[in-house]
């Protein structure tokens, strides 16, 4: 996915409010240099051959619900 994001010329941020109401849309020109993260992440993974990002992501997704994380990010959450 990082390769796909790095190729984007613009990134969009959707601000969603209560009841999934769209509050605003922000557009950013992609000047973040995300393509640099690809070589960094690939070389880091070579240093740790036991590291399995896909398995770690699956385990994370099973342990945490996205809406629970959003609620924790809310004030008083």
N, C-alpha and C positions, 0 to 999 in steps of 0.2 A: 504494500500500500504506500510506503514511503516514496517509492519510485514514481507512482502515479501522482501523488501530491506535489512532488518536486517539479514535475513537468507543467503544473498549472501556472498560467500567467497571472491569475487573480485568485484570491481566497475570499470566501464569503462567510460572514458570521451572522447567524440568525438569532435574534433575541426573542425568546419565547417566554410569555408570562403565564399567569394562572389559566387553567383550562386550555392550555396549548394555544393561547392567542398569540399571534405574531405581533410583536411590539415594534420591531425595527430590523432593518437589514443593513449590514455594513460590508463594504467591499474594500479589499486591500490589494494593491499591486504586490505580487509575490516577489519581494526583494529580500527575503529572509535567508537565502542561501541554503535551502533545505537539501539540495543535492549533495552538499558537503557532509551531511549526516549519513548518507549511504555508505561512503567509504569508511567513515569512523565506525559505524555499527558493524559493518562486515569484518573489519580488522579486529574489533573487540570480540566478536563471536569466535574468531579463529583462536584467540588466546584462551578461550573457555570452551573446549569442545563438548563438554557436558551440558552446555547451555542450550535449551530448546525453547525458543521464544513462543512458538505455536502452542506447545504444551503448557507453558506458563500462562499464556493468555487464556487458554481454555479453563485452567484451574481458577484463574482470577474471575472469569465470567461466571463460573459455577458458585463461587464464594460470595460475590457481590452483585446485587441488583442495581441497575443504573438509577432507578428512581430513589433507592435508599441513599445512594451517594449524593444525589441532588438535594435530598432532604437534609443530609448532614452538612451540606454547604450553606444551607439557609441559616440566617441568624437564629441562634438558640437551638440549632439542630444537632 
